[in-house]
Amino acid sequence: MCSILEITGKVGRVGAPVVDNRYRGQGIDIRLLAELETRAHAAGCPLLEVRDQR
């Protein structure tokens, strides 16, 4: 299974979350990051680092 959330100690890292063009403008990005933040905090990570593709 592949995951975009990597948990390393006290830091959760998200690698380049991308929403398909067909689904943009629906708030999916905000809900996705909120869920990832919830999962990181549940795993004991107070920090969430988000990386983009640039």
Helices and strands as residue ranges (DSSP letters): E 5-8, E 11-15, G 21-23, H 28-42, E 47-51
